[in-house]
């Protein structure tokens, strides 16, 4: 059951809670077929942003004349399968979501405690055309702990807390790339939602770990554990390199992104322990 959308806390009593009470979602190209829960959540009580509505009151979700960053806010009660109240036991799996517009990160990868801390501190995503004025090609964007403006303490403090909690609770941490595959933004395609859902479902029910235990592919640039197989997902989709059909271009772009990670992390190096530093790119 869904506890909440974005802002959560993990207590010393090993409970997880949400303190938003609602959801904030993109609605670009929204349809009942592609996103039924979000589509049905848009009813009285929801707030739409940056969209075009016709004289008949029907919203054209394909109209991006204002911006591609069209959004909706809605109460959590607008969607099914929610947890009431918004409190749960400690998690078995944690998912870091990133939209890699460079198309080089695996669609899902398992992280070690050190890697989880490193990527948590990095907070990587990518800006693409339409997210901000003047952006015409992918630009790496790093926001510590995936929410730097909201973190009063140094990011390494939260990263070490995360590592301690995930090791104590035996939590698996996964990095999920909902961005591009088969090439960078402008060349490749956005990862299909049905594949992302299948990968997350497999991680949650244990079948992903069962199918790949002791047989993960270690990514040669980022060092993360990349599944070789996943129920409901074509094998070739799991390897970003194979989707490019051009090894030279893929590795050139992957090295470029790895360099961006390392450059961003320089400001954290003096605070990070050896385990965290070992969680970064291998090259």
SEPA-465162 format. One record per residue (C-alpha): residue in three letters; z, y, x; residue number from 1. Coordinates in steps of 0.2 Angstrom, whole numbers, plus 2048, in hexadecimal, padded with zeros to 3 digits. Each point is the difference from the previous one (the first is absolute). Example, Ala and Ser with C-alpha at 12.3 -4.5 7.8 and 13.67 -1.06 7.14 Angstrom:
REM SEPA-465162
+------+-----+-----+-----+------+
| resn |  c3 |  c2 |  c1 | resi |
+------+-----+-----+-----+------+
|  ALA | 827 | 7EA | 83E |    1 |
|  SER | 7FD | 811 | 806 |    2 |
+------+-----+-----+-----+------+
***
This chain:
REM SEPA-465162
+------+-----+-----+-----+------+
| resn |  c3 |  c2 |  c1 | resi |
+------+-----+-----+-----+------+
|  UNK | 800 | 800 | 800 |    1 |
|  UNK | 7FC | 812 | 806 |    2 |
|  UNK | 80F | 80A | 805 |    3 |
|  UNK | 7F7 | 810 | 804 |    4 |
|  UNK | 7F0 | 808 | 808 |    5 |
|  UNK | 804 | 809 | 810 |    6 |
|  UNK | 812 | 806 | 804 |    7 |
|  UNK | 80D | 7F2 | 803 |    8 |
|  UNK | 810 | 7FD | 808 |    9 |
|  UNK | 808 | 7F0 | 808 |   10 |
|  UNK | 813 | 800 | 7FF |   11 |
|  UNK | 80D | 7F8 | 80C |   12 |
|  UNK | 803 | 7F5 | 7F1 |   13 |
|  UNK | 7EF | 7F9 | 802 |   14 |
|  UNK | 7F9 | 807 | 7F0 |   15 |
|  UNK | 7F0 | 80A | 7FE |   16 |
|  UNK | 7FE | 80E | 7F4 |   17 |
|  UNK | 7F4 | 80D | 7FA |   18 |
|  UNK | 804 | 813 | 7FD |   19 |
|  UNK | 7EF | 806 | 7F9 |   20 |
|  UNK | 7FF | 7F9 | 7EF |   21 |
|  UNK | 7ED | 801 | 7FF |   22 |
|  UNK | 7EF | 7FD | 809 |   23 |
|  UNK | 7F3 | 80B | 808 |   24 |
|  UNK | 7EF | 7F8 | 802 |   25 |
|  UNK | 7EE | 805 | 804 |   26 |
|  UNK | 7F4 | 7FF | 7F2 |   27 |
|  UNK | 7EF | 802 | 808 |   28 |
|  UNK | 7F3 | 7F4 | 7F8 |   29 |
|  UNK | 80F | 7FA | 7F6 |   30 |
|  UNK | 7FB | 7F2 | 7F3 |   31 |
|  UNK | 809 | 7F4 | 7F4 |   32 |
|  UNK | 7F7 | 7F2 | 80A |   33 |
|  UNK | 805 | 805 | 811 |   34 |
|  UNK | 812 | 807 | 7FD |   35 |
|  UNK | 806 | 7FB | 7EF |   36 |
|  UNK | 812 | 804 | 802 |   37 |
|  UNK | 7FD | 812 | 806 |   38 |
|  UNK | 7F2 | 803 | 7F3 |   39 |
|  UNK | 80B | 7FA | 7F2 |   40 |
|  UNK | 80F | 80B | 807 |   41 |
|  UNK | 7F6 | 810 | 7FD |   42 |
|  UNK | 807 | 805 | 7EF |   43 |
|  UNK | 80B | 80D | 7F9 |   44 |
|  UNK | 80D | 804 | 80D |   45 |
|  UNK | 7F4 | 7FE | 80F |   46 |
|  UNK | 7FA | 80E | 80A |   47 |
|  UNK | 7EE | 801 | 807 |   48 |
|  UNK | 7FB | 80A | 80F |   49 |
|  UNK | 7EF | 807 | 806 |   50 |
|  UNK | 7F6 | 7F6 | 7F2 |   51 |
|  UNK | 7F2 | 806 | 7F5 |   52 |
|  UNK | 802 | 7FD | 7ED |   53 |
|  UNK | 7F2 | 802 | 7F4 |   54 |
|  UNK | 800 | 809 | 7F0 |   55 |
|  UNK | 804 | 7F0 | 7F7 |   56 |
|  UNK | 810 | 7FE | 80A |   57 |
|  UNK | 7F9 | 7F2 | 80A |   58 |
|  UNK | 803 | 801 | 813 |   59 |
|  UNK | 7F2 | 7FC | 80C |   60 |
|  UNK | 809 | 7F7 | 80E |   61 |
|  UNK | 7EF | 800 | 80A |   62 |
|  UNK | 7FF | 813 | 801 |   63 |
|  UNK | 806 | 806 | 811 |   64 |
|  UNK | 7F9 | 811 | 7FE |   65 |
|  UNK | 812 | 807 | 803 |   66 |
|  UNK | 806 | 7F4 | 80D |   67 |
|  UNK | 800 | 7ED | 804 |   68 |
|  UNK | 812 | 801 | 7FF |   69 |
|  UNK | 803 | 7FE | 7EE |   70 |
|  UNK | 811 | 7FA | 7FA |   71 |
|  UNK | 80B | 7FB | 7F2 |   72 |
|  UNK | 813 | 800 | 7FF |   73 |
|  UNK | 808 | 7F5 | 7F3 |   74 |
|  UNK | 812 | 7F9 | 7FB |   75 |
|  UNK | 803 | 7EF | 806 |   76 |
|  UNK | 802 | 7FA | 7EE |   77 |
|  UNK | 7EE | 803 | 7FE |   78 |
|  UNK | 7FC | 7EF | 809 |   79 |
|  UNK | 805 | 7EE | 7FC |   80 |
|  UNK | 80B | 7F5 | 80B |   81 |
|  UNK | 80D | 80D | 806 |   82 |
|  UNK | 812 | 7FD | 805 |   83 |
|  UNK | 80D | 808 | 7F6 |   84 |
|  UNK | 80A | 808 | 807 |   85 |
|  UNK | 7F5 | 803 | 810 |   86 |
|  UNK | 80C | 7F6 | 80C |   87 |
|  UNK | 7FC | 7EF | 808 |   88 |
|  UNK | 806 | 7F4 | 80E |   89 |
|  UNK | 7FB | 802 | 812 |   90 |
|  UNK | 7ED | 7FD | 802 |   91 |
|  UNK | 7F8 | 7F0 | 807 |   92 |
|  UNK | 7F1 | 80A | 805 |   93 |
|  UNK | 7FC | 812 | 805 |   94 |
|  UNK | 7EE | 807 | 7FF |   95 |
|  UNK | 7FB | 80F | 80A |   96 |
|  UNK | 7F0 | 807 | 7F8 |   97 |
|  UNK | 7F3 | 809 | 80A |   98 |
|  UNK | 7EF | 806 | 7FC |   99 |
|  UNK | 7F7 | 7FE | 811 |  100 |
|  UNK | 7F0 | 80A | 7FE |  101 |
|  UNK | 7FA | 7FA | 811 |  102 |
|  UNK | 7FF | 7EE | 7F9 |  103 |
|  UNK | 808 | 7F7 | 80F |  104 |
|  UNK | 811 | 7FA | 7FA |  105 |
|  UNK | 801 | 7EF | 7F8 |  106 |
|  UNK | 801 | 800 | 7ED |  107 |
|  UNK | 811 | 7F8 | 802 |  108 |
|  UNK | 80A | 7FC | 80F |  109 |
|  UNK | 812 | 7FA | 803 |  110 |
|  UNK | 80B | 80B | 80B |  111 |
|  UNK | 80E | 7FB | 80C |  112 |
|  UNK | 810 | 80A | 7FF |  113 |
|  UNK | 7FA | 80B | 80F |  114 |
|  UNK | 7EF | 803 | 7F8 |  115 |
|  UNK | 808 | 804 | 7EF |  116 |
|  UNK | 80A | 80D | 808 |  117 |
|  UNK | 7F2 | 807 | 80A |  118 |
|  UNK | 7F4 | 801 | 7F1 |  119 |
|  UNK | 80E | 807 | 7F5 |  120 |
|  UNK | 803 | 80E | 80C |  121 |
|  UNK | 7ED | 803 | 802 |  122 |
|  UNK | 7FD | 801 | 7ED |  123 |
|  UNK | 7ED | 7FF | 803 |  124 |
|  UNK | 7F3 | 803 | 7F3 |  125 |
|  UNK | 7EF | 80A | 801 |  126 |
|  UNK | 7FA | 80F | 7F8 |  127 |
|  UNK | 7EE | 7FF | 7F9 |  128 |
|  UNK | 7F5 | 80C | 7F7 |  129 |
|  UNK | 807 | 807 | 7F0 |  130 |
|  UNK | 813 | 7FE | 805 |  131 |
|  UNK | 801 | 811 | 809 |  132 |
|  UNK | 7F4 | 80F | 801 |  133 |
|  UNK | 7F5 | 7FF | 810 |  134 |
|  UNK | 801 | 7ED | 802 |  135 |
|  UNK | 7EF | 7F8 | 802 |  136 |
|  UNK | 803 | 7F0 | 80A |  137 |
|  UNK | 810 | 7F5 | 803 |  138 |
|  UNK | 80E | 808 | 808 |  139 |
|  UNK | 810 | 7F6 | 805 |  140 |
|  UNK | 810 | 807 | 7F8 |  141 |
|  UNK | 811 | 7FB | 805 |  142 |
|  UNK | 810 | 804 | 7F6 |  143 |
|  UNK | 810 | 7F8 | 807 |  144 |
|  UNK | 808 | 7F3 | 7F5 |  145 |
|  UNK | 7F1 | 803 | 7F4 |  146 |
|  UNK | 809 | 810 | 7FA |  147 |
|  UNK | 805 | 80B | 80E |  148 |
|  UNK | 805 | 80F | 7F5 |  149 |
|  UNK | 80D | 7F6 | 7F7 |  150 |
|  UNK | 809 | 7F9 | 810 |  151 |
|  UNK | 80F | 80A | 806 |  152 |
|  UNK | 804 | 7F5 | 80F |  153 |
|  UNK | 7F5 | 7FB | 80E |  154 |
|  UNK | 7F3 | 7F3 | 7FB |  155 |
|  UNK | 806 | 7F3 | 80D |  156 |
|  UNK | 811 | 800 | 7F7 |  157 |
|  UNK | 7F7 | 7FA | 7F0 |  158 |
|  UNK | 7F5 | 7F4 | 80A |  159 |
|  UNK | 80F | 7F8 | 808 |  160 |
|  UNK | 809 | 7FE | 7EF |  161 |
|  UNK | 7F0 | 7F8 | 7F9 |  162 |
|  UNK | 7FF | 7F3 | 80F |  163 |
|  UNK | 813 | 7FC | 7FE |  164 |
|  UNK | 7FE | 7FE | 7ED |  165 |
|  UNK | 7F0 | 7F5 | 801 |  166 |
|  UNK | 807 | 7F5 | 80D |  167 |
|  UNK | 811 | 7FE | 7F7 |  168 |
|  UNK | 7F7 | 7FC | 7EF |  169 |
|  UNK | 7F2 | 7F6 | 807 |  170 |
|  UNK | 7F3 | 80C | 7F9 |  171 |
|  UNK | 7EE | 7FF | 804 |  172 |
|  UNK | 7F7 | 810 | 803 |  173 |
|  UNK | 7ED | 801 | 7FD |  174 |
|  UNK | 7F4 | 80E | 804 |  175 |
|  UNK | 7F3 | 802 | 7F2 |  176 |
|  UNK | 7F0 | 809 | 803 |  177 |
|  UNK | 7F9 | 806 | 7EF |  178 |
|  UNK | 7F3 | 80B | 809 |  179 |
|  UNK | 7EF | 7FB | 807 |  180 |
|  UNK | 7F7 | 7F0 | 805 |  181 |
|  UNK | 7EF | 7FC | 808 |  182 |
|  UNK | 800 | 811 | 809 |  183 |
|  UNK | 809 | 811 | 7FF |  184 |
|  UNK | 7FF | 80C | 7F2 |  185 |
|  UNK | 7EE | 804 | 7FC |  186 |
|  UNK | 7FA | 7F0 | 806 |  187 |
|  UNK | 80C | 7F2 | 7FA |  188 |
|  UNK | 807 | 7FD | 7EF |  189 |
|  UNK | 811 | 802 | 7F8 |  190 |
|  UNK | 80A | 7F0 | 800 |  191 |
|  UNK | 7FE | 7F8 | 7EF |  192 |
|  UNK | 810 | 801 | 7F6 |  193 |
|  UNK | 7FF | 7EE | 7FB |  194 |
|  UNK | 801 | 7FB | 812 |  195 |
|  UNK | 80F | 80B | 804 |  196 |
|  UNK | 809 | 7F9 | 7F0 |  197 |
|  UNK | 7FC | 7EE | 805 |  198 |
|  UNK | 807 | 803 | 812 |  199 |
|  UNK | 810 | 808 | 7FA |  200 |
|  UNK | 803 | 7F3 | 7F3 |  201 |
|  UNK | 7FD | 7F2 | 80D |  202 |
|  UNK | 80D | 809 | 80B |  203 |
|  UNK | 80D | 801 | 7F2 |  204 |
|  UNK | 7FE | 7EE | 7FB |  205 |
|  UNK | 801 | 7FA | 811 |  206 |
|  UNK | 7EE | 7F8 | 800 |  207 |
|  UNK | 7F9 | 80C | 80D |  208 |
|  UNK | 80E | 7FB | 80D |  209 |
|  UNK | 7FE | 7EE | 7FC |  210 |
|  UNK | 7EE | 800 | 803 |  211 |
|  UNK | 801 | 80A | 810 |  212 |
|  UNK | 811 | 7FB | 808 |  213 |
|  UNK | 7FE | 7FE | 813 |  214 |
|  UNK | 7ED | 803 | 7FE |  215 |
|  UNK | 7FF | 813 | 7FE |  216 |
|  UNK | 7F2 | 809 | 80A |  217 |
|  UNK | 808 | 80D | 80B |  218 |
|  UNK | 7F6 | 810 | 7FF |  219 |
|  UNK | 7F9 | 804 | 811 |  220 |
|  UNK | 803 | 813 | 7FE |  221 |
|  UNK | 80F | 802 | 7F5 |  222 |
|  UNK | 809 | 7F0 | 803 |  223 |
|  UNK | 804 | 7FC | 7EE |  224 |
|  UNK | 7FF | 7EF | 7F8 |  225 |
|  UNK | 7F0 | 7FF | 7F6 |  226 |
|  UNK | 7FF | 7F1 | 7F4 |  227 |
|  UNK | 7F1 | 7F5 | 802 |  228 |
|  UNK | 800 | 7FA | 7ED |  229 |
|  UNK | 807 | 807 | 7F0 |  230 |
|  UNK | 7FE | 7F9 | 7EE |  231 |
|  UNK | 7F4 | 809 | 7F6 |  232 |
|  UNK | 7F9 | 80A | 80F |  233 |
|  UNK | 7F0 | 7FC | 809 |  234 |
|  UNK | 804 | 7FB | 812 |  235 |
|  UNK | 7F4 | 80D | 808 |  236 |
|  UNK | 809 | 80E | 7F7 |  237 |
|  UNK | 810 | 7FD | 809 |  238 |
|  UNK | 7F8 | 804 | 811 |  239 |
|  UNK | 7FB | 812 | 801 |  240 |
|  UNK | 7F6 | 7FD | 810 |  241 |
|  UNK | 7F5 | 7F3 | 7F7 |  242 |
|  UNK | 7FD | 80C | 7F1 |  243 |
|  UNK | 7F8 | 80C | 80C |  244 |
|  UNK | 7F2 | 7F5 | 807 |  245 |
|  UNK | 801 | 80B | 80F |  246 |
|  UNK | 80D | 7FC | 80D |  247 |
|  UNK | 7FC | 80E | 80B |  248 |
|  UNK | 802 | 80D | 7F3 |  249 |
|  UNK | 80F | 7F8 | 7F9 |  250 |
|  UNK | 80A | 7FF | 810 |  251 |
|  UNK | 7FB | 812 | 805 |  252 |
|  UNK | 807 | 806 | 7EF |  253 |
|  UNK | 810 | 7F5 | 802 |  254 |
|  UNK | 803 | 807 | 811 |  255 |
|  UNK | 7FE | 811 | 7F9 |  256 |
|  UNK | 80D | 7FD | 7F3 |  257 |
|  UNK | 80C | 7F8 | 80C |  258 |
|  UNK | 7FF | 80F | 80B |  259 |
|  UNK | 805 | 80B | 7F1 |  260 |
|  UNK | 80F | 7F5 | 7FD |  261 |
|  UNK | 806 | 801 | 812 |  262 |
|  UNK | 7FD | 813 | 801 |  263 |
|  UNK | 80A | 802 | 7F0 |  264 |
|  UNK | 80E | 7F5 | 806 |  265 |
|  UNK | 803 | 80A | 810 |  266 |
|  UNK | 80C | 80B | 7F7 |  267 |
|  UNK | 80B | 7F1 | 7FB |  268 |
|  UNK | 800 | 7F7 | 811 |  269 |
|  UNK | 810 | 807 | 807 |  270 |
|  UNK | 809 | 7FB | 7F0 |  271 |
|  UNK | 7F9 | 7EF | 7FD |  272 |
|  UNK | 807 | 7F0 | 807 |  273 |
|  UNK | 7F6 | 7F2 | 809 |  274 |
|  UNK | 7FD | 7F6 | 7F0 |  275 |
|  UNK | 7F8 | 80E | 7F7 |  276 |
|  UNK | 7F6 | 805 | 80F |  277 |
|  UNK | 7F9 | 7EE | 801 |  278 |
|  UNK | 7FA | 801 | 7EE |  279 |
|  UNK | 7F2 | 80C | 804 |  280 |
|  UNK | 7EE | 7FD | 804 |  281 |
|  UNK | 7FD | 7F4 | 80F |  282 |
|  UNK | 7F3 | 80A | 809 |  283 |
+------+-----+-----+-----+------+
***
